[in-house]
Amino acid sequence: MRLRALLENDTLGLRLLGGEDELDRTVRGVMTTDLRDPSRYLSGGELVLTGLAWRREPEDSERFVRILAAAGVAGLAAGEAELGAVPEDLVLACGRHRLPLFSVVEDVAFATITEHVVRQVSGERAGDLAAVVDRHRRLMTSGPAGGGPEVVLDLLRSDLDLTAWVLSPTGRRIAGPTAAGSAAEPPAAVRAQLAGEQLAARRDGRRGPHRLTAADGMTYSLFPIRSGDPGDDVRETVLSDWVLAVGADADEWPEERLDLLYGVTQLIAVERDRRNASRTVRRRLAQEVLELVQSAAPPAEIAARLRVAAPVLLPGLGTAPHWQVVVARVEWGVTAERERGGDGGTRGGGDGGALPGSGRKGADGGAREGAARDGATGATWDGSARDRGAREGSSPDGRGVSGGIPGGVPGGPVAQSLLEEILVDPYATGPEPSDRIAVAHTGDEAVALVPLPALGDGPSDGATDHPDTEGVQADALLAAVRGPLARGLAGDGRLTLGVSAAVHSADGLRGALEEARHARRVAAARPGRVCAAGHQELASHVLLLPFVPDDVRRAFTARLLDPLREYDRRHRAELIPTLEAFLDCDGSWTRCAARLHLHVNTLRYRVGRIEQLTGRELSRLEDKLDFFLALRMS
């Protein structure tokens, strides 16, 4: 019961003296005491009744209240019989410790209050336990196999008045209550926040449920829905596990209710495993198609294989007139230096990780053969990967390196599951939206074939706008996943994504795969835990910059920009911002001065100082280009 309920019963003779903001505390029991230190008899959640016999001087109130607050009692009720009124020093002490304080009129016995509280608390516990037993029975007979997670969520809503949603690692709504009167679904930004909190808690090893007051002001309790073997390394599943987000605060729930919610997560986990199993055939077909694409098989052979696979890859769609390729790479054991930019062994040319059976190793695959090549390109691996893996929950054998891949966990399967989640069309109809995405993996890389008809139907909320003419856009994809996934990758993980342009036939799939891989390498050269690049960026200098060796980049930028940085540091002259603005304005004195809110003569003085310090002339095209590239690479 809540403290607030005590004031609703006039027969108890209680009057609130302080702590109105704390009246939603749960009362789990009642205790009568006049001991100066009753802490040994308190377990938390009690309503303490006292006749104030312990008070001999005003300072005693602070000592007594501090003991109660430390024990976590729900509230204090003081009788008026001993002193005639509750002393002001006790009121002040309770206010300082945020402890609700009631006065009990002289003609009401403590036994009356005790009997009322015990009867209410015992009745609630008995009723809740009986309801839990019944709900467990109903959930087990109406679980996911009988209608999907929505059946379970509807039972939570109708029987426990709890509204809950199943969310993907990026916050995509997988399931929610369907019954009339259910609470509105949290907005996309809140769902992403909830997913990110769950991912961070999982990486930190915190036990659920996790409580979070989200951006919408609501408090949610998060229960992980885990897949795989409990003994697996957490990094194998953290980016693919679902989460049950309950729109309530589970902090004061009884154990019976918590057990019920964990039972719900187990039921939904069964549904998750069923969906994973249903993807087995589609994954195998995707692997076969992509092996043909990568091995440069004749387009007619690829087209024939696509026609055979279409009923499985594209149920209800026939054949897709347009395709896109999305490449994802997940790496573990990434140091801070590597996170700041640079893809290690992928700076060179090549395919970046060939699929099995293609007979090609690829640049990425070759780079994984030894740490020396990674070191040669400026990417460093932490030599204590084995110790780090043990600390983060890997198997007892201390899998520091698995299959030659730094970090101990192959990223390909992780990237595959992740692409199957983040490329789902929210407007597709049919048994499974993800049935229309074909994803294969090899090593640390996953490759997705995305049919564009699955991305063009239905209204748009802005975050998932994929019109037929554009398909998957790298910027939109990055915006949708970066926030939550970065929290799951924090510490030692990195995700890079590359997106190709749309192609109209099997003839173009080979080129689309190469384009997506090149785009992913461009993304890998950028700082951050989650990065993406699209095909649009492959027609500019952006394509060239990632493949410049790190030592050359550092030497080039230092020679041009270090004199300006040092001058700015000593004189606060803002030469670097001035240079950036001048180049952005295409060398226009008037536009640049207006942007910087400077007089043109001041701008000319700064530009002259830049030229003096660097020995370059900003009137010359080649010098402008050098400055532009140095700023981009810095």
Beta strands, then each sheet from edge to edge (+ up, - down):
strand 1: 14-18
strand 2: 29-32
strand 3: 46-50
strand 4: 75-79
strand 5: 101-104
strand 6: 164-167
strand 7: 173-175
strand 8: 210-213
strand 9: 219-225
strand 10: 242-246
strand 11: 323-332
strand 12: 401-402
strand 13: 405-406
strand 14: 438-442
strand 15: 445-451
strand 16: 493-499
strand 17: 530-534
sheet 1: 1+ 5- 4- 3- 2-
sheet 2: 7+ 6- 10+ 9- 8+
sheet 3: 14+ 15- 11+ 16- 17-
sheet 4: 12+ 13-
end
